[in-house]
């Protein structure tokens, strides 16, 4: 979970109380100011408010990996990251729930903090495309900042880059260390699955080509013969 700056605890509590007080059919509108402060309402009185939830979900909304694949692939290419890494972060952060909100106020699939979202030009953190675009861009920035050291970049994604720099290495924070291990474990799993899928596809293609080559050709009928 990107943790750049702090969000007042009263804000998270107020947002939770506000959402719980609304009927299940109410629209929810959000405005994030330049300081990253979130304002929520069901009666927007300012054009800067944007609708973030058309209807409060009755159950957890999970998007499958297959549905997100084109989005993940596009942003991975743009920021030179392996799609398996992005899937691993999403799995760890939100378990593919686009409406996930943490107790600290992080939002969406890659759990962007409001201040981080503003810095990354993400207007709607509940939107899977925008959230993945922002989270992937942020992870690329962290990898560049820590000279390609993936564990440090992941630790910074969870605890903040300044925390990693302060300790000049992996912070001695149990939650952060567990987070890094979890993402790396999912990363290895997704990489293995991708390789197996590619191998199966290649074998199927090769077998198909071989079958076509071995198939007997039908005799060509002469146009003069009945």
Residue pairs with C-beta under 8 A, 6 or more apart in sequence:
1 93
1 102
1 104
1 106
1 111
1 113
1 157
1 158
2 106
2 110
2 111
2 112
2 113
2 116
2 135
2 138
2 157
2 158
2 160
3 104
3 106
3 113
3 158
3 159
3 160
3 163
4 113
4 115
4 116
4 119
4 160
4 161
5 36
5 113
5 115
7 36
7 38
7 104
7 105
7 113
7 114
7 115
11 37
11 38
11 105
12 103
12 104
12 105
15 38
15 40
15 101
15 105
18 40
19 28
19 40
19 56
22 28
22 42
22 56
23 56
24 55
24 56
24 58
25 55
25 56
26 42
26 55
26 56
27 42
27 51
27 53
27 54
27 55
28 40
28 41
28 42
28 51
28 52
28 53
28 56
29 40
29 41
29 42
29 44
29 49
29 50
29 51
29 52
30 38
30 39
30 40
30 49
30 50
30 52
30 124
31 38
31 39
31 44
31 46
31 48
31 49
31 50
32 38
32 39
32 114
32 117
32 118
33 39
34 118
35 115
36 113
36 114
36 115
36 117
36 118
37 114
38 105
38 114
39 49
41 49
44 51
50 123
50 124
52 124
52 126
53 99
53 126
57 99
60 97
60 99
61 97
61 98
61 99
62 95
62 96
62 97
63 96
63 97
63 98
63 109
63 128
64 96
65 87
65 96
68 87
68 90
68 96
68 109
68 128
68 132
69 83
71 128
71 129
71 132
72 83
72 86
72 87
72 90
72 132
73 83
75 86
75 132
75 133
75 136
75 137
76 82
76 83
76 85
76 86
76 136
78 133
78 136
79 136
79 137
79 139
79 140
80 140
81 136
81 139
81 140
81 143
82 191
83 190
83 194
84 187
84 190
84 191
84 193
84 194
85 139
85 150
85 187
85 190
86 110
86 132
86 135
86 136
86 139
87 186
87 190
88 183
88 184
88 186
88 187
88 189
88 190
89 110
89 135
89 139
89 154
89 157
89 183
90 96
90 109
90 110
90 132
90 135
91 186
92 179
92 182
92 183
92 186
93 100
93 106
93 109
93 110
93 111
93 135
94 100
94 108
94 109
94 110
94 111
96 109
97 109
98 108
98 109
98 126
98 127
98 128
98 131
99 108
99 126
100 107
100 108
100 109
100 111
101 107
102 111
104 113
105 113
105 114
106 112
106 113
107 113
107 114
107 117
107 125
107 126
107 131
108 125
108 126
108 127
108 128
108 131
109 128
109 131
109 132
109 135
110 131
110 132
110 134
110 135
110 136
111 135
112 120
112 122
112 125
112 131
112 134
112 135
112 138
114 125
116 134
116 138
117 125
117 134
120 134
120 137
120 138
121 134
122 130
122 131
122 133
122 134
123 130
124 130
125 131
125 134
138 157
139 153
139 157
142 152
142 153
142 154
142 156
142 157
142 161
143 149
143 150
143 153
145 153
145 156
145 161
146 152
146 153
146 156
146 164
150 184
151 170
151 180
151 184
152 164
152 169
152 170
154 179
154 180
154 183
154 184
155 163
155 164
155 170
155 171
155 176
155 177
155 179
155 180
156 163
156 164
158 175
158 176
158 179
158 180
159 171
159 173
159 175
159 176
163 171
163 173
163 176
164 170
164 171
170 176
170 177
170 180
171 177
